[in-house]
Amino acid sequence: MRTTIRAILVGKTAPLGRRGVASGIFKRPVDQPVDVSRAGLTGDEQGDRMHHGGPEKALHHYAFDHYPVWRAEAPELADHLDREGAFGENLSTGGLTEADVCIGDVYRLGTALVQVSQARQPCWRLNERFGYAAMARRVQDSGRTGWYYRVLEEGRVGPGETLDLVDRPAEDWPLDRVLGVLYRDTLNIEALRQLEDLDPLTEAWRALARRRLERCSVEDWTRRLNTPEQAVQ
């Protein structure tokens, strides 16, 4: 499987929304190759390092295939969807979505080697980015979340280069199946047991599956999906 990279995007932190929260969601495409390190792309920043970025979420990939779908479903958001970067992604491609990518997939990205670690958990910063209070919830419900990579080998990548699949250790776990367990079939015991034991999956998501199994309940999504003013205290 070979996919051409439409855009490589990076962004500095900047004030976001009414509260001026520092965020790196505003990404812009680069026109030259950039270094890919275990911490992410050179020149890229995150405002909340507790929940964004880090070795297990070094790169965020979002399918450009979803943009026309969003424009059709929500024409009022079209002004935000005229080019790559609306979802804070570092990588933009066509022809590769959550249905095509599996947890643990290893890709050659330019000269770097990266591995799919988890899908994105949408948060309220998307609400502020789009000026629409339910955007994070809509992204979660749609399954069009994008996904993250950890970096196995550092290197360089530029726009127009390729993303080449080199290994697929968990072919039974495409991202759309993982998202189905996380957000729809939320207490599927057998699926949660499999996720708990899925080595390429981030420890944070394996622990989430473990907690659901232990408590027989689903975690509260309110604080993640709702902007702080709306969150239940």
C-alpha positions in Angstrom: 0.0 0.0 0.0 1.5 3.3 -1.1 -0.1 6.7 -0.5 1.1 10.1 -1.7 1.3 12.8 0.9 -0.8 15.8 0.0 0.7 18.0 2.8 3.0 18.1 5.8 1.7 20.6 8.3 3.2 22.2 11.5 2.0 25.0 13.8 3.1 27.1 16.7 0.9 27.6 19.7 -1.5 30.5 19.5 -4.6 31.7 21.5 -7.7 29.7 20.7 -11.3 30.6 21.2 -13.0 33.0 23.7 -10.7 32.0 26.5 -7.5 32.4 24.6 -6.3 28.9 25.5 -2.9 28.1 24.1 -3.2 25.6 21.3 -1.2 24.2 18.4 -4.3 23.3 16.3 -3.6 25.9 13.7 -1.3 24.0 11.3 0.1 25.4 8.0 1.7 23.3 5.2 5.4 23.4 4.7 7.1 23.5 1.3 10.4 21.9 2.3 11.2 18.5 4.0 11.2 18.6 7.8 12.8 16.4 10.4 10.7 13.6 12.0 11.8 12.9 15.6 10.2 10.8 18.3 8.7 14.0 19.6 7.1 14.9 16.3 7.9 17.3 13.4 10.4 20.1 13.7 8.6 23.4 14.2 5.4 21.8 15.5 4.0 22.7 19.0 1.2 21.7 21.3 -0.5 23.9 23.9 -1.5 21.1 26.2 1.3 18.6 26.5 -0.6 16.5 29.0 -3.2 15.5 26.4 -1.6 16.2 23.0 1.7 15.3 21.5 4.4 13.1 23.2 6.0 9.9 21.9 2.7 8.0 21.5 1.0 10.9 19.7 4.0 12.3 17.8 2.2 12.8 14.5 -1.5 13.3 13.7 -2.9 12.1 10.4 -6.3 13.2 9.0 -7.8 11.9 5.8 -8.5 14.7 3.2 -11.1 12.3 1.9 -13.3 13.5 4.8 -13.3 17.1 3.9 -16.0 17.0 1.1 -18.1 14.8 3.4 -17.9 17.5 6.1 -18.7 20.2 3.7 -21.8 18.3 2.5 -23.0 17.6 6.0 -22.2 21.0 7.5 -22.0 23.7 4.7 -22.0 26.3 7.5 -18.4 25.1 8.3 -17.2 25.3 4.7 -15.0 28.3 5.3 -12.9 26.2 7.7 -12.6 23.4 5.2 -11.1 25.0 2.1 -7.7 23.4 2.6 -5.7 20.9 4.8 -5.1 21.6 8.4 -8.6 22.3 9.7 -8.4 19.4 12.2 -4.9 20.2 13.4 -3.3 17.4 11.4 0.4 17.0 10.6 -0.2 14.7 7.7 -2.8 14.9 5.0 -3.5 12.2 2.4 -6.2 11.0 0.0 -7.3 7.4 -0.4 -6.5 6.3 3.2 -9.1 6.4 6.0 -9.9 4.8 9.3 -11.4 1.9 7.4 -8.0 1.2 5.7 -5.6 1.7 8.6 -5.0 -0.8 11.5 -3.6 -0.3 14.9 0.1 -1.2 14.8 0.5 -0.5 11.0 4.1 0.4 10.3 4.7 2.9 7.5 7.8 4.3 5.8 7.2 8.0 5.9 9.9 9.6 3.8 13.0 8.3 5.5 11.3 7.9 8.9 9.5 4.8 10.1 6.3 5.3 12.0 3.6 3.1 13.6 -0.1 3.7 14.2 -0.6 3.9 18.0 -4.3 5.0 18.4 -7.1 7.0 16.9 -7.7 10.5 18.0 -10.0 11.2 20.9 -11.7 14.5 19.9 -11.7 17.2 22.5 -13.4 20.6 22.9 -10.6 22.4 21.2 -12.3 21.4 17.9 -15.4 23.2 19.1 -13.4 26.4 19.5 -11.5 25.8 16.2 -14.7 25.6 14.2 -16.8 27.9 16.3 -19.4 25.2 16.7 -20.1 23.8 20.1 -20.9 20.3 19.1 -18.0 19.7 16.7 -16.0 17.4 18.9 -19.1 15.2 19.5 -19.8 15.2 15.8 -16.2 14.1 15.0 -16.5 11.3 17.6 -19.9 10.1 16.4 -18.8 10.2 12.7 -15.8 8.0 13.3 -13.8 10.5 11.1 -11.3 11.2 13.9 -7.9 10.7 12.3 -5.1 8.8 14.0 -1.7 9.1 15.6 1.8 7.6 15.0 4.7 6.9 17.3 8.1 7.2 15.6 10.2 4.1 15.4 13.0 5.5 13.3 13.7 9.2 13.0 14.1 10.7 9.5 12.8 13.4 7.2 9.7 13.9 5.1 8.3 16.4 2.7 5.1 17.1 0.7 4.7 14.9 -2.3 6.7 12.0 -0.8 5.0 8.7 0.0 3.6 6.8 2.9 4.4 3.1 2.4 2.9 0.2 4.5 5.7 -2.2 5.5 4.1 -4.2 8.3 0.6 -5.0 9.6 0.7 -6.9 12.9 -2.9 -6.5 13.9 -5.0 -6.8 10.7 -8.1 -7.7 12.7 -8.1 -4.2 14.3 -8.8 -1.5 11.7 -9.3 1.9 13.3 -13.0 2.0 12.5 -13.5 -1.2 14.5 -11.5 0.3 17.5 -13.6 3.4 17.3 -16.8 1.3 17.2 -15.8 -0.4 20.5 -14.8 2.9 22.1 -17.8 5.0 21.2 -20.7 2.7 20.1 -20.4 -0.9 21.3 -18.9 0.4 24.5 -19.2 -2.6 26.8 -18.4 -5.4 24.4 -16.5 -7.6 26.8 -14.7 -9.8 24.3 -13.6 -6.8 22.2 -12.4 -5.0 25.3 -10.4 -8.0 26.4 -8.7 -8.1 23.0 -8.0 -4.4 23.1 -6.5 -4.7 26.6 -4.0 -7.3 25.2 -3.3 -5.5 21.9 0.4 -4.7 22.2 0.7 -2.0 19.5 -2.1 0.0 21.1 -1.1 2.8 23.4 -1.0 1.9 27.1 -3.5 4.7 27.8 -6.1 3.0 25.6 -5.3 -0.5 26.9 -5.8 0.9 30.4 -9.1 2.4 29.3 -10.3 -1.0 28.1 -9.1 -2.5 31.4 -11.1 0.1 33.5 -14.3 -0.6 31.6 -13.9 -4.3 32.2 -13.2 -3.8 35.9 -16.1 -1.3 36.4 -18.6 -2.5 33.8 -19.2 1.1 33.0 -18.1 3.7 30.4 -16.0 6.7 31.4 -17.6 10.2 31.4 -16.8 12.0 28.1 -18.3 15.4 29.2 -15.1 17.2 30.1 -13.4 16.1 27.0 -16.1 17.0 24.5 -17.7 20.1 26.0 -15.9 23.4 26.2 -15.1 24.4 29.8 -18.0 26.8 30.2 -20.4 24.0 29.2 -18.7 21.2 31.2 -20.6 19.7 34.2 -18.7 20.6 37.4 
